[in-house]
């Protein structure tokens, strides 16, 4: 059992209990990819597995799970709503590298500077954020350009001990996901044409930023090459632009 497998198993089981999950197409060649890194006694197999679902309100629920031994474990789990809902994105980046654990959990807002939007989607989860922040100290600076894409309830931490990931981080992940699905349950479709245009632009702005700045790009290129990596990022992880071109 790898460090983030319980997170993934929990998320899929919990979503199935509350949503009518349907498969979301994963482009051929991206369901699973394996390579071997290192030499001799340091040789290590790295396996990347992809999962994807959709529902009537959620355009793409997807996970990329990288397993490469104790010092390389990554789960990137993101939920993108359909473009006729003003829901934030659910984002979980759970990363373990030789230097330690990097954890980022958030409901990333479409409109960070809109007070009404913040009242609707950030205020209700601040108590959850504060409850977990007591056990998960702030992880330090992150890029200025990234700030517009995170909410005031952004849980960003660098736990020193793996047991903290297995307990406190796991509890936070569960609470954030539950709160997100509560929002999904309650949300009504947007019909106003200007609001729909704003939502599409906000989603594209976020996806373009994430695709351009994806921190996993270097790792994937090292493991699987440039061509596979760019296609994985643009054709699966952040595929909205491609999908809109096909409409």
C-alpha positions in Angstrom: 0.0 0.0 0.0 1.5 3.4 -1.0 1.1 6.6 1.0 -1.7 8.2 -1.1 -3.6 5.1 -2.2 -5.9 5.4 0.8 -6.7 9.0 -0.2 -7.6 7.8 -3.7 -9.6 4.8 -2.6 -11.5 7.0 -0.1 -12.3 9.7 -2.7 -13.6 7.3 -5.3 -15.7 5.3 -2.7 -17.1 8.5 -1.1 -17.9 10.1 -4.5 -19.7 6.9 -5.6 -21.8 7.0 -2.4 -23.0 10.5 -3.2 -22.8 11.0 -7.0 -23.8 9.1 -10.1 -20.2 8.7 -11.3 -19.7 7.9 -15.0 -16.4 7.1 -16.7 -14.6 10.1 -18.3 -12.6 9.1 -21.4 -8.8 8.9 -20.7 -6.9 9.2 -24.0 -5.2 6.0 -25.1 -1.7 5.6 -23.6 -2.4 7.6 -20.4 -4.3 5.1 -18.3 -1.0 3.7 -17.0 2.6 4.3 -17.8 5.7 2.7 -16.2 9.4 3.4 -16.5 12.6 2.4 -14.6 14.9 5.0 -13.1 18.3 4.7 -11.4 20.9 2.1 -11.8 22.0 -1.0 -9.9 20.8 -1.2 -6.3 19.2 2.3 -6.8 17.0 1.1 -9.6 13.3 1.9 -9.0 10.1 1.4 -11.0 7.9 4.5 -11.4 4.2 3.8 -12.2 1.8 6.6 -13.2 -1.9 5.7 -13.2 -4.8 7.9 -14.3 -8.4 7.8 -13.2 -11.3 9.9 -14.5 -15.0 10.3 -13.9 -17.8 12.8 -14.7 -21.3 13.6 -13.5 -24.2 15.8 -14.6 -22.6 18.8 -12.7 -18.9 17.9 -12.8 -17.2 17.9 -16.2 -14.1 16.1 -15.2 -13.0 14.4 -11.9 -9.5 13.2 -12.4 -6.5 11.8 -10.6 -2.9 11.2 -11.5 -1.2 8.8 -9.1 2.6 8.5 -9.2 4.3 5.6 -7.3 8.0 5.5 -7.3 9.1 4.1 -3.9 9.2 5.7 -0.5 10.8 8.9 -1.7 8.4 9.5 -4.7 4.7 9.4 -4.1 2.3 11.9 -5.8 -1.5 12.2 -6.0 -2.9 15.1 -8.0 -6.7 15.0 -7.6 -8.8 17.7 -9.2 -12.5 18.3 -9.9 -13.6 20.6 -12.7 -17.3 21.6 -12.8 -19.3 21.9 -16.0 -19.2 25.4 -17.4 -22.8 26.2 -16.5 -22.1 26.0 -12.7 -20.2 28.6 -10.7 -18.6 26.0 -8.4 -14.9 26.4 -7.5 -12.4 23.7 -8.4 -11.5 21.0 -5.9 -7.8 20.6 -5.8 -5.5 18.3 -3.9 -1.8 18.1 -4.5 -0.2 15.5 -2.3 3.5 15.2 -2.9 6.3 13.2 -1.2 9.8 13.7 -2.6 13.2 12.9 -1.1 13.1 16.4 0.6 9.8 15.7 2.4 6.0 16.1 2.0 4.3 19.0 0.2 0.5 19.2 0.7 -1.9 21.6 -0.9 -5.7 21.4 -0.4 -8.2 24.0 -1.6 -11.5 24.8 -3.3 -10.0 27.2 -5.8 -12.3 30.1 -6.6 -13.4 31.2 -10.1 -13.7 34.8 -8.8 -11.4 35.4 -5.9 -12.1 39.2 -5.6 -15.9 38.8 -5.8 -17.3 39.3 -2.2 -20.5 37.5 -3.0 -18.7 34.5 -4.4 -16.4 34.4 -1.4 -19.4 34.5 0.9 -21.0 31.6 -1.0 -18.0 29.3 -1.3 -15.1 30.4 1.0 -16.8 31.5 4.2 -18.6 28.2 4.8 -15.3 26.2 4.7 -13.1 28.6 6.8 -14.1 26.8 10.0 -12.8 23.5 8.4 -9.6 25.3 7.3 -9.0 26.7 10.8 -9.6 23.4 12.5 -7.0 21.7 10.4 -4.6 24.6 10.3 -4.0 24.1 14.1 -2.3 20.7 13.3 -0.9 21.6 9.9 1.3 24.6 10.0 1.6 27.0 7.0 4.0 25.7 4.4 5.7 29.0 3.7 5.9 31.3 0.6 4.4 30.2 -2.7 4.6 32.1 -6.0 2.9 35.6 -6.1 1.4 34.8 -9.6 -0.3 31.7 -8.1 -2.2 33.7 -5.4 -5.3 34.7 -7.4 -6.0 31.0 -8.0 -6.2 30.1 -4.3 -8.9 30.8 -1.7 -8.4 32.1 1.9 -9.1 28.5 2.9 -6.0 27.2 1.1 -4.4 24.5 3.2 -0.7 24.5 2.3 1.7 22.6 4.6 4.9 20.7 4.7 4.6 18.0 7.4 7.8 16.6 8.7 6.4 13.2 9.6 4.7 10.6 7.4 2.3 9.8 10.2 0.9 13.4 10.0 0.1 12.8 6.4 -1.6 9.5 7.2 -3.8 11.1 9.9 -4.1 14.9 9.9 -3.8 15.4 6.2 -6.1 12.5 5.5 -8.7 13.9 7.8 -8.4 17.4 6.1 -8.7 15.8 2.7 -11.9 14.0 3.8 -13.5 17.1 5.3 -12.7 19.3 2.2 -14.1 16.7 -0.2 -17.3 16.3 1.9 -17.7 20.1 2.0 -17.2 20.3 -1.8 -19.8 17.6 -2.5 -22.2 19.5 -0.3 -21.7 22.5 -2.6 -22.2 20.3 -5.6 -25.4 19.0 -4.2 -26.8 22.5 -3.6 -25.6 24.3 -6.7 -28.1 25.4 -9.4 -27.2 25.9 -13.0 -26.3 29.4 -14.2 -28.4 30.7 -17.1 -27.3 34.3 -17.5 -25.2 34.6 -20.7 -22.7 37.1 -19.3 -22.2 34.9 -16.2 -21.7 31.9 -18.4 -19.1 33.7 -20.4 -17.3 34.8 -17.2 -17.3 31.3 -15.9 -15.8 29.9 -19.1 -13.1 32.6 -19.1 -12.3 32.0 -15.4 -12.0 28.2 -16.0 -9.7 28.7 -19.0 -7.6 31.3 -17.1 -7.0 28.7 -14.4 -6.4 25.8 -16.7 -3.9 27.7 -18.9 -2.0 28.8 -15.8 -1.9 25.3 -14.4 -0.9 23.7 -17.7 1.8 26.2 -18.3 3.2 26.1 -14.7 2.5 22.4 -13.9 5.2 21.5 -11.3 5.1 17.9 -12.4 6.2 18.7 -16.0 10.0 18.3 -15.3 9.4 15.0 -13.5 7.2 13.5 -16.2 9.6 14.6 -18.9 12.5 12.9 -17.1 10.4 9.7 -16.8 8.4 9.5 -20.0 9.8 12.1 -22.5 8.6 15.4 -23.8 6.0 14.3 -26.2 4.1 12.1 -23.8 4.3 14.7 -21.1 2.9 17.6 -23.1 0.1 15.4 -24.5 -0.7 14.2 -20.9 -0.9 17.8 -19.6 -2.9 19.3 -22.5 -4.8 16.3 -23.6 -5.8 14.9 -20.2 -4.9 16.8 -17.0 -6.0 20.2 -18.4 -8.0 19.4 -21.4 -10.8 22.0 -21.5 -9.3 24.0 -24.3 -9.1 20.9 -26.5 -12.7 20.0 -25.6 -14.0 23.4 -26.5 -12.4 23.2 -29.9 -14.2 20.0 -30.5 -17.7 21.4 -29.7 
